[in-house]
Amino acid sequence: MTKYICIACGYVYDTEKGDSTSGIAPGTAFEDLPDDWVCPICGVGKEMFKELD
């Protein structure tokens, strides 16, 4: 599964784990996150994330 990193703080969103702090279920693709989802660490939007290689 794909991982995305917040370029502001380094938080990694792992699609396999989801984001329990925001109620995002494991297996949720980054593209399927709500538009208003923000980094649980620093609060920036999805546009501040990049896909990890």
N, C-alpha and C positions, 0 to 999 in steps of 0.2 A: 504494500500500500504506500501511497505517497505521503510525504511530509513537507510542511511549509514552515519557513522560519520568519519570525518578525524581525525586520531589519532595524527596528528601533531598540529592542531589548534582548533579542535572542531566544524568546519563547518559541518552542517548536510545536506546531499543531500536527498531530499524528492522526490520520484518518482512521487508523485501526483502533485508536483509543477514544476519539471524540474529545469533548470538553465538558466534563461533568459539572464544572462550576457554572456553566451557562446552560445546562440541560441539553447538550448536544450528544446524541447517542453514538456509541462506538460504530464505526463503519460509515459515518457521514462524510461524504466527499467534501473537500474544501469549496468546490463550486456550488454545493448545495447548502452551504451555511447561509443563514438569513443575511440580507444586505446590511442590517444594523448590528451584526455580530462584531465584537471588538476583542482585541487581545486581552485575555484575562489578567495579564501582568501589568501592562502599561496603558491599555485603553485605546490604542490606535486602531484604525479600521483595516479591513481586508486588503486595501490597496498598498499597505505597508508590509505585506508578506510576499516572499518569493519561494518558489519551489526549490526544494533541496535536490541535488543531483544524486 
